[in-house]
Every structure is written in structure tokens, then in C-alpha cells.
């Protein structure tokens, strides 16, 4: 976490935590304790943040950069189960469930994180009903995400998976979906294809088809939604 000259690191951490869903609405005293607890950790591009199967030492907030949670087959093929962007928590389920890390986390770019060690965080969780409710809501959102991903990979075509992904990115960026709204693809086509359960060539063809249909425009990693209604219909097929 980059700190400006003269800036109070603790206050900067508190300001960051206030923007995170997990910590929304917690008492100021709890936020102060959490800010003291949070440790800044940096990970260079392509470095491993934690390994699947290792004891969960704590969880992370991604402050800057992008990370991926992956599982690998015995043959070495990588499956991306989640793409993590700034402001998102990850590995919290392992901490709350007292289980090993269920996937490997890898920095896709240079990443700045805040790390919360397991034992002190669980003590704080026990002392704060609001934080406990937020943790349950966070885990419920994660479960919903994984359920939808499984449904998409099992039952839907690549075009439907991509349409839903674009709509969700727009929703995350703007809070709503309207014609003319633009969102950034947060990763390379290769990584996005792996996340959507396809290959780069198929993803490129699908994007080109969306463009030719007049549903989206694509420019240097940015997607503009031209026809949200059609995109919504495509996401359901």
C-alpha cells in the first residue's frame, strides 16, 4: 500500500476498510482495532500469495492490482475459479471455516494487499455482532458466485457466460446497467477465457460476434454496452 509523505498509515488503512463490504457499518472502535491488525503486504507479478492445501494463516484485502484463485489438475492444467480485483477480500472462507486454503492465489499484476491474521481477527469477530453478520453475508455472496459459475460452466454456452460476465462487470463498476456504459476487462483474454471455461480463440470469436451484432463495442480492453436488453437475453441462454 503506497503511502504519501506525511500521511498517517493508520488513518489510511481505516479509510480503505470503510470502503470494504465486510467492514461496512462496524463501530469506529472496531474499525480502529482492525486497522491496527491489518498488515500491508506486497506481491510482485506472477508471485504466489498462498498455496492450495496450506494452513490458512489469515485472509487478504486486495488494495491494488489483480489476483486469481486457481486450482490445477494432475496434468497441470490451470482452472481459474475467481478473479479478484481491488477492494475485494479473499481467503476469508478458509479462515472462518478453519480449513486449509482451498485454492492457490497468484498475483496477476504487482499487488498491494492488507493481511489479517487468523487468530486476532476471529477474536474481533466474536466481539462484534456487526462484523459477524457482515462475514456471513460475505460468505453467502461467495457461495452465490461459485454456484452461478458452476451453473454457467455446466449448462450455458460460452456466449451466455461472456454476456453475464460483461453485465456483472458493468454492475460492479457503475451500480447499474445502461446503454453506453463502459467497463474494463480486468485481465488478459487468456485469463478471461480460462475463467469462462473456454480458450482464447473462442473468446475472441465470441467478442467479435457480439460486436457484429451491435451489442457491444470493444476498444483496447474496454467494453461499451450498446444493447443491454439483448445482452441480458443472451446471458440467460
C-alpha positions in Angstrom: 0.0 0.0 0.0 1.7 3.2 -1.2 1.7 5.9 1.4 2.1 9.6 0.8 4.6 11.7 2.7 3.0 13.0 6.0 0.1 10.7 5.7 -1.0 8.7 8.8 -0.8 5.0 7.8 -3.4 4.0 10.4 -5.9 6.6 9.1 -5.2 5.5 5.5 -6.0 1.9 6.5 -9.2 3.0 8.2 -10.3 4.9 5.1 -9.7 1.8 3.0 -11.5 -0.5 5.4 -14.6 1.7 5.4 -15.0 1.0 1.6 -14.9 -2.8 2.1 -18.3 -4.6 2.3 -17.0 -6.8 5.1 -16.4 -3.9 7.3 -19.4 -1.7 6.5 -21.3 -0.4 9.5 -18.9 -1.6 12.1 -18.3 0.6 15.2 -15.4 3.1 14.9 -13.6 1.3 17.8 -13.8 -2.0 15.9 -12.5 -0.3 12.7 -9.6 1.1 14.7 -8.8 -2.3 16.0 -9.0 -3.8 12.5 -6.8 -1.1 11.1 -4.1 -1.8 13.8 -4.5 -5.5 12.9 -4.0 -5.1 9.1 -0.5 -5.7 7.8 0.5 -4.3 4.4 1.9 -6.9 2.1 3.2 -6.5 -1.5 3.4 -9.3 -4.1 5.2 -8.9 -7.4 3.5 -10.0 -10.6 3.3 -13.8 -11.0 4.2 -14.5 -7.4 2.2 -16.9 -5.2 0.3 -15.3 -2.4 -0.6 -18.6 -0.8 -0.7 -22.3 -1.9 -3.7 -24.6 -2.1 -3.7 -27.0 0.9 -1.5 -24.9 3.1 -2.8 -24.0 6.6 -4.8 -20.8 6.4 -2.8 -18.2 8.3 -5.3 -15.4 7.5 -7.2 -13.6 4.7 -6.5 -10.6 2.5 -8.0 -7.5 1.0 -6.6 -6.6 -2.4 -5.8 -2.9 -2.4 -4.1 -2.6 -5.8 -3.5 -4.9 -8.7 -5.3 -8.1 -9.7 -5.1 -11.7 -8.5 -6.5 -15.0 -9.4 -7.6 -18.0 -7.4 -6.7 -21.2 -9.2 -6.9 -25.0 -8.9 -4.7 -27.3 -11.0 -5.4 -30.7 -12.5 -2.9 -33.6 -12.1 -1.9 -32.9 -15.7 -1.0 -29.3 -14.7 -4.0 -27.5 -16.4 -5.0 -24.4 -14.5 -8.6 -23.6 -13.7 -9.4 -20.1 -12.6 -12.2 -20.2 -10.1 -12.2 -16.5 -9.2 -10.7 -13.2 -10.4 -10.0 -10.8 -7.6 -10.0 -7.0 -8.1 -9.2 -4.0 -5.8 -11.5 -3.7 -2.8 -12.3 -7.4 -2.6 -11.5 -9.9 0.2 -10.2 -13.4 -0.5 -9.4 -16.5 1.6 -11.9 -15.4 4.2 -13.8 -18.7 3.9 -10.7 -20.7 4.8 -10.2 -18.6 8.0 -13.9 -18.7 9.0 -14.2 -22.4 8.2 -10.9 -23.4 9.9 -9.8 -25.3 6.8 -6.7 -25.2 4.6 -6.6 -22.7 1.7 -8.9 -24.4 -1.0 -7.0 -22.8 -3.9 -3.8 -21.1 -4.9 -3.7 -17.3 -5.1 -1.4 -15.8 -7.7 -0.7 -12.1 -8.3 -1.5 -11.3 -12.0 -0.1 -7.8 -11.6 2.0 -6.2 -8.9 -0.3 -6.4 -5.9 -0.7 -4.4 -2.7 -2.8 -6.1 0.0 -3.8 -5.9 3.6 -3.4 -9.1 5.5 -5.5 -10.1 8.6 -4.0 -12.8 10.7 -6.5 -15.5 11.7 -6.4 -15.6 15.5 -6.8 -11.9 16.2 -9.4 -11.5 13.5 -11.5 -14.3 14.9 -11.3 -12.7 18.4 -12.5 -9.4 16.9 -15.3 -11.3 15.0 -16.5 -12.8 18.3 -16.7 -9.3 19.9 -18.5 -7.5 17.0 -22.0 -8.6 16.0 -22.0 -6.3 13.0 -18.7 -7.8 11.8 -20.1 -11.3 12.3 -23.2 -10.5 10.2 -21.1 -9.0 7.5 -18.9 -12.1 7.4 -21.9 -14.3 7.0 -23.2 -12.0 4.2 -19.7 -12.1 2.5 -19.6 -15.9 2.6 -23.2 -16.0 1.2 -22.1 -13.8 -1.7 -19.1 -16.0 -2.4 -21.3 -19.1 -2.3 -23.7 -17.5 -4.8 -20.8 -16.5 -7.1 -19.5 -20.1 -7.1 -23.0 -21.6 -7.6 -23.6 -19.3 -10.6 -20.1 -20.1 -12.0 -20.8 -23.8 -11.7 -24.2 -23.4 -13.4 -22.6 -21.4 -16.2 -19.9 -23.9 -16.9 -22.2 -26.9 -16.7 -25.3 -25.6 -18.5 -24.6 -22.5 -20.6 -22.8 -21.7 -23.9 -19.7 -19.5 -24.0 -21.7 -16.6 -25.4 -24.0 -16.7 -22.3 -21.1 -16.9 -19.9 -19.4 -13.9 -21.6 -22.6 -11.9 -21.7 -23.2 -12.4 -18.0 -19.6 -11.6 -17.2 -19.8 -8.2 -19.1 -23.1 -7.4 -17.3 -21.6 -8.2 -13.9 -18.5 -6.1 -14.6 -20.8 -3.1 -15.6 -22.9 -3.6 -12.5 -19.7 -3.6 -10.3 -18.4 -0.5 -12.0 -21.5 1.6 -12.2 -24.0 0.0 -9.8 -26.4 -0.4 -12.7 -26.6 -1.4 -16.4 -27.5 1.1 -19.1 -26.7 1.7 -22.8 -23.4 3.5 -23.3 -21.8 2.3 -20.1 -18.2 1.2 -20.3 -16.3 -1.2 -18.2 -12.8 -2.6 -18.4 -11.8 -6.2 -18.9 -9.7 -6.7 -15.8 -7.4 -9.3 -17.3 -5.9 -10.7 -20.5 -8.0 -12.7 -22.9 -6.1 -15.8 -22.0 -7.0 -15.5 -18.3 -10.6 -14.4 -19.0 -11.0 -17.4 -21.3 -9.7 -19.8 -18.6 -12.1 -18.2 -16.1 -15.1 -18.7 -18.5 -14.1 -22.3 -19.2 -13.1 -21.8 -22.8 -10.0 -20.9 -24.9 -8.7 -17.6 -26.2 -9.7 -18.2 -29.8 -13.3 -19.0 -28.9 -13.4 -15.9 -26.6 -12.1 -13.7 -29.4 -14.7 -15.1 -31.9 -17.5 -14.6 -29.4 -16.4 -11.0 -28.7 -16.3 -10.3 -32.5 -19.8 -11.8 -32.9 -21.1 -9.6 -30.2 -19.6 -6.6 -31.9 -21.0 -7.5 -35.3 -24.5 -7.9 -33.7 -24.2 -4.4 -32.4 -24.4 -5.5 -28.8 -21.1 -4.1 -27.6 -18.1 -2.1 -28.7 -14.5 -3.1 -27.8 -11.6 -0.7 -27.6 -8.2 -1.6 -26.0 -9.6 -3.7 -23.2 -12.7 -1.6 -22.6 -16.2 -2.8 -23.4 -19.1 -0.4 -24.1 -22.6 -1.8 -23.8 -24.7 -0.8 -26.9 -27.7 -3.1 -26.5 -28.1 -4.1 -22.8 -31.5 -5.8 -23.4 -30.1 -8.2 -26.0 -27.0 -8.8 -23.8 -29.3 -9.6 -20.9 -31.3 -12.1 -23.1 -28.1 -13.7 -24.3 -26.9 -14.2 -20.7 -29.9 -16.4 -20.0 -29.4 -18.8 -22.8 
